[in-house]
Amino acid sequence: GKTTVAVNLALSLATLGFRTLLVDCDLRNPGATRSLCPKARSGLLQVALGNEPIERAILVDRGSGLSVLPAPLNNYDQSASELMFSDKIGAVFGQLRQRYELIVLDCPPLVPLVDGRALAEHADQIVLTLAWDKTPRDAVLDAIDMLAPVRDRILGTVLTLVDMHRLRHYDYYASSAYIKPYADAGLRRGAAL
């Protein structure tokens, strides 16, 4: 769900006319790269290591105007996590900030991996994506604790993989307890004011 949220947010912003870049920061499981540019040969890792100029690694979708800095498949190695804590990755983000109005990072899962924690330091705002009725409460609390140094940057959460059929049973606002006072005032459910 996190990749779907990141891609759709970035596409929406680009379509609105913002100079937007989506960076696939999940070097172990680069879902955005797999879906948007599976044949990419260079990306974030190669740029940060100085093996590729940033201009050659960024791909642009002509339809939406969205730019993508991919994470090519099979280019992950164990030193990638260390790279996320290095000044090199900070320098890459510094260059990107000069070129784009909005940058969306599709990060790896926060709790099991250290990469997301390191990347949070570079974010101006953070949105946590949680799988509805699947992400354990302890995992959410651990994630928030891990983000303690940047907690003021957390905008909120997005629930992913929501079962819309089951969600109907949680619709408290449509329940009779909330509607009854308005019905007593002569308003019908769904009536416009």
C-alpha positions as CSV (number, residue, x, y, z in Angstrom):
1,G,0.0,0.0,0.0
2,K,2.8,2.5,0.7
3,T,4.1,2.4,-2.9
4,T,0.6,2.9,-4.2
5,V,0.1,5.9,-2.0
6,A,3.5,7.4,-2.9
7,V,3.0,6.9,-6.7
8,N,-0.6,8.3,-6.7
9,L,0.4,11.3,-4.6
10,A,3.3,12.1,-6.8
11,L,1.2,11.6,-10.0
12,S,-1.5,13.8,-8.6
13,L,0.9,16.6,-7.7
14,A,2.6,16.4,-11.1
15,T,-0.7,16.5,-12.9
16,L,-1.6,19.7,-11.0
17,G,1.5,21.3,-12.5
18,F,4.0,21.0,-9.6
19,R,7.6,20.1,-10.6
20,T,7.4,16.7,-8.8
21,L,9.9,14.0,-8.3
22,L,9.2,10.5,-7.0
23,V,12.2,8.8,-5.5
24,D,12.1,5.0,-5.0
25,C,14.1,4.7,-1.8
26,D,13.2,1.0,-1.2
27,L,16.4,-0.5,-2.5
28,R,15.5,-4.0,-1.4
29,N,12.0,-4.1,-2.9
30,P,11.7,-1.2,-5.3
31,G,7.9,-1.4,-6.1
32,A,7.7,2.0,-7.7
33,T,10.6,1.2,-10.1
34,R,9.0,-2.2,-10.9
35,S,5.7,-0.6,-11.8
36,L,6.8,2.7,-13.5
37,C,10.2,2.0,-15.0
38,P,11.3,-1.7,-14.8
39,K,14.0,-1.3,-17.4
40,A,15.8,1.5,-15.5
41,R,19.6,0.9,-15.3
42,S,20.6,3.6,-12.9
43,G,19.0,5.4,-10.0
44,L,19.4,6.6,-6.5
45,L,22.1,4.2,-5.5
46,Q,24.3,4.9,-8.5
47,V,23.8,8.7,-8.2
48,A,24.7,8.7,-4.5
49,L,27.8,6.6,-5.1
50,G,28.9,9.0,-7.9
51,N,28.6,6.4,-10.6
52,E,25.9,8.2,-12.6
53,P,25.1,11.9,-13.0
54,I,21.7,12.8,-11.6
55,E,20.5,14.1,-15.0
56,R,20.9,10.6,-16.6
57,A,19.3,8.7,-13.8
58,I,16.0,10.7,-13.6
59,L,13.3,9.5,-15.9
60,V,10.3,11.7,-16.9
61,D,6.7,10.5,-17.7
62,R,5.7,12.8,-20.6
63,G,2.0,12.3,-20.0
64,S,2.0,13.6,-16.4
65,G,5.3,15.4,-16.2
66,L,6.3,13.3,-13.2
67,S,10.0,12.7,-12.8
68,V,11.2,9.5,-11.2
69,L,14.5,8.6,-9.6
70,P,14.3,4.8,-9.7
71,A,16.0,2.1,-7.7
72,P,17.0,-0.4,-10.4
73,L,16.3,-4.0,-9.6
74,N,19.1,-6.3,-8.5
75,N,21.4,-3.4,-7.6
76,Y,21.0,-3.7,-3.8
77,D,23.9,-4.6,-1.6
78,Q,24.5,-4.6,2.1
79,S,26.3,-1.3,2.1
80,A,23.1,0.4,0.9
81,S,21.7,0.8,4.4
82,E,25.0,2.5,5.5
83,L,24.6,4.8,2.5
84,M,21.3,6.0,3.7
85,F,23.0,7.4,6.8
86,S,25.8,9.0,4.8
87,D,26.4,12.6,3.7
88,K,26.3,11.3,0.1
89,I,22.5,10.7,0.3
90,G,22.0,14.1,1.9
91,A,24.0,15.7,-1.0
92,V,21.7,14.0,-3.5
93,F,18.6,15.3,-1.8
94,G,20.2,18.8,-1.6
95,Q,20.6,18.7,-5.4
96,L,17.0,17.5,-5.9
97,R,15.6,20.2,-3.7
98,Q,17.0,22.8,-6.0
99,R,15.3,21.2,-9.1
100,Y,11.9,20.2,-7.8
101,E,9.0,21.9,-5.9
102,L,7.8,18.6,-4.4
103,I,9.7,15.4,-3.8
104,V,7.9,12.2,-2.7
105,L,10.0,9.4,-1.2
106,D,8.7,5.9,-1.4
107,C,10.6,4.4,1.6
108,P,11.1,0.9,2.8
109,P,9.1,-0.3,5.8
110,L,10.1,1.7,8.9
111,V,10.0,-0.9,11.7
112,P,12.1,-3.8,10.3
113,L,14.7,-1.7,8.4
114,V,16.9,1.2,9.4
115,D,16.8,2.8,6.0
116,G,13.4,4.5,6.6
117,R,14.6,6.0,9.8
118,A,17.6,7.5,8.1
119,L,15.5,8.9,5.2
120,A,13.1,10.5,7.7
121,E,15.9,12.9,8.6
122,H,15.7,14.3,5.0
123,A,11.9,14.7,4.9
124,D,10.1,17.9,5.5
125,Q,6.8,16.0,6.2
126,I,6.1,12.4,6.9
127,V,3.0,10.4,6.2
128,L,2.8,6.9,7.7
129,T,0.9,4.3,5.7
130,L,-0.7,1.5,7.7
131,A,-2.4,-1.6,6.4
132,W,-5.9,-1.4,7.8
133,D,-6.7,-4.2,10.3
134,K,-3.3,-5.8,9.6
135,T,-0.6,-3.5,11.0
136,P,-0.2,-4.4,14.7
137,R,-0.6,-1.6,17.2
138,D,2.8,-2.4,18.7
139,A,4.4,-1.9,15.2
140,V,2.7,1.5,14.9
141,L,3.9,2.6,18.3
142,D,7.4,1.3,17.5
143,A,7.4,3.3,14.3
144,I,6.3,6.5,16.1
145,D,9.0,5.9,18.7
146,M,11.6,5.5,15.9
147,L,10.6,8.8,14.5
148,A,10.8,10.6,17.9
149,P,13.6,13.0,16.7
150,V,11.4,14.1,13.7
151,R,7.9,13.5,15.3
152,D,6.9,17.1,14.6
153,R,7.1,16.3,10.9
154,I,4.5,13.6,11.0
155,L,1.4,14.9,9.1
156,G,-0.7,11.8,9.9
157,T,-1.5,8.4,8.6
158,V,-3.1,6.8,5.5
159,L,-4.9,3.5,5.9
160,T,-4.2,1.2,3.0
161,L,-5.8,-2.1,1.9
162,V,-9.2,-1.1,3.5
163,D,-11.9,-3.7,3.2
164,M,-14.8,-1.4,2.1
165,H,-17.4,-4.1,2.8
166,R,-16.2,-4.4,6.4
167,L,-15.8,-0.7,6.8
168,R,-19.6,-0.2,6.5
169,H,-19.9,-1.7,9.9
170,Y,-17.7,1.1,11.4
171,D,-19.8,3.9,9.9
172,Y,-20.7,5.5,13.3
173,Y,-21.9,8.7,11.7
174,A,-24.6,6.9,9.8
175,S,-25.8,5.1,12.9
176,S,-29.1,6.0,14.4
177,A,-27.5,7.4,17.5
178,Y,-25.9,10.2,15.5
179,I,-28.8,10.7,13.0
180,K,-31.7,10.7,15.5
181,P,-31.3,14.3,16.8
182,Y,-31.4,15.6,13.2
183,A,-34.3,13.4,12.3
184,D,-36.2,14.8,15.3
185,A,-35.5,18.3,13.9
186,G,-37.3,17.3,10.7
187,L,-34.2,16.6,8.6
188,R,-34.1,13.4,6.6
189,R,-31.0,11.4,6.2
190,G,-29.2,12.6,3.1
191,A,-31.2,15.8,2.8
192,A,-29.3,18.9,1.9
193,L,-29.3,22.0,4.1
